[in-house]
Amino acid sequence: MKAVIETGGKQYYVEEGTVLYVEKMDAEPGKAIEFDKVLMANGVVGRPYVTGAKVTAEVIKHGKQKKIIVYKYKQKKNYHKTQGHRQPYTKVQIKSIVSK
């Protein structure tokens, strides 16, 4: 089965066994979490969500992505500013997709 889920303001196309990097969630590694905001499940499109559908996943780990450099510059004003950012993420593996 295939599904489209929504989490962290983003949409993900998933199948069973898919490994995703999603926005950081409050869950311990090794625990199961459920995504109930399912936009599509097995070809059935919801309005906006499919009723009774849920996707179960297991949290693998938490971490931070690679650092990106944010550089601000204004010409002729002697203004330079360098800043780094590392976005936190949660790595999850999809275990099952249930559609009613």
C-alpha positions as CSV (number, residue, x, y, z in Angstrom):
1,M,0.0,0.0,0.0
2,K,1.0,3.6,-0.6
3,A,0.0,6.7,1.1
4,V,0.5,10.5,1.3
5,I,0.9,11.8,4.9
6,E,1.2,15.3,6.3
7,T,3.5,16.1,9.2
8,G,5.4,19.2,10.1
9,G,3.7,21.3,7.4
10,K,5.1,19.0,4.7
11,Q,3.6,16.1,2.7
12,Y,5.4,12.8,2.2
13,Y,4.7,9.9,-0.2
14,V,5.3,6.7,1.7
15,E,5.2,2.9,1.4
16,E,5.8,0.2,4.0
17,G,9.5,0.1,4.9
18,T,10.2,3.7,3.8
19,V,12.7,5.7,5.9
20,L,11.9,9.4,6.3
21,Y,13.6,12.4,7.8
22,V,10.7,14.6,9.2
23,E,10.6,17.7,11.4
24,K,11.6,16.9,15.0
25,M,8.8,15.1,17.0
26,D,8.4,14.4,20.7
27,A,8.9,10.6,20.7
28,E,11.6,8.4,22.1
29,P,13.7,6.3,19.7
30,G,12.3,2.8,19.4
31,K,8.7,4.0,20.1
32,A,5.8,3.7,17.6
33,I,4.0,6.9,16.4
34,E,0.9,7.2,14.3
35,F,0.2,9.7,11.5
36,D,-3.5,10.3,11.3
37,K,-3.4,13.1,8.7
38,V,-3.5,10.9,5.7
39,L,-4.2,12.7,2.4
40,M,-4.3,9.6,0.2
41,A,-4.3,5.9,1.0
42,N,-4.2,3.1,-1.6
43,G,-5.6,5.4,-4.3
44,V,-8.4,6.9,-2.2
45,V,-8.1,10.7,-2.0
46,G,-9.5,12.4,1.1
47,R,-11.2,15.8,1.5
48,P,-8.8,16.9,3.0
49,Y,-8.0,13.7,4.9
50,V,-9.0,10.1,4.5
51,T,-11.3,9.1,7.3
52,G,-10.2,6.0,9.3
53,A,-6.8,5.8,7.7
54,K,-3.6,5.9,9.7
55,V,0.1,5.3,9.1
56,T,2.2,3.7,11.9
57,A,5.9,4.4,12.0
58,E,8.8,3.6,14.4
59,V,11.2,6.4,15.5
60,I,14.8,5.4,14.7
61,K,16.7,8.4,16.0
62,H,16.9,12.2,16.4
63,G,19.6,14.4,15.0
64,K,20.6,17.6,13.3
65,Q,21.2,18.1,9.6
66,K,24.4,19.5,8.1
67,K,25.1,23.1,8.9
68,I,24.1,25.7,6.3
69,I,25.7,29.2,6.2
70,V,23.4,32.2,6.2
71,Y,25.4,35.2,4.9
72,K,23.9,38.7,4.9
73,Y,25.6,41.6,3.1
74,K,24.7,45.2,2.2
75,Q,26.9,46.8,-0.3
76,K,28.4,50.2,0.4
77,K,27.3,50.1,4.1
78,N,30.1,47.9,5.5
79,Y,27.5,45.3,6.7
80,H,28.4,41.6,6.8
81,K,26.8,39.0,9.0
82,T,27.5,35.3,9.0
83,Q,25.2,32.9,10.8
84,G,25.0,29.1,10.8
85,H,21.9,26.9,11.2
86,R,21.4,23.2,11.8
87,Q,17.8,22.0,11.5
88,P,16.7,19.2,13.9
89,Y,15.1,16.1,12.5
90,T,13.5,12.8,13.5
91,K,14.3,9.7,11.4
92,V,11.3,7.3,11.1
93,Q,10.6,4.1,9.3
94,I,7.1,3.3,8.1
95,K,5.8,0.0,9.5
96,S,2.1,-0.2,8.4
97,I,-0.6,1.6,6.4
98,V,-4.2,1.0,7.5
99,S,-7.1,2.2,5.3
100,K,-10.8,1.6,6.0
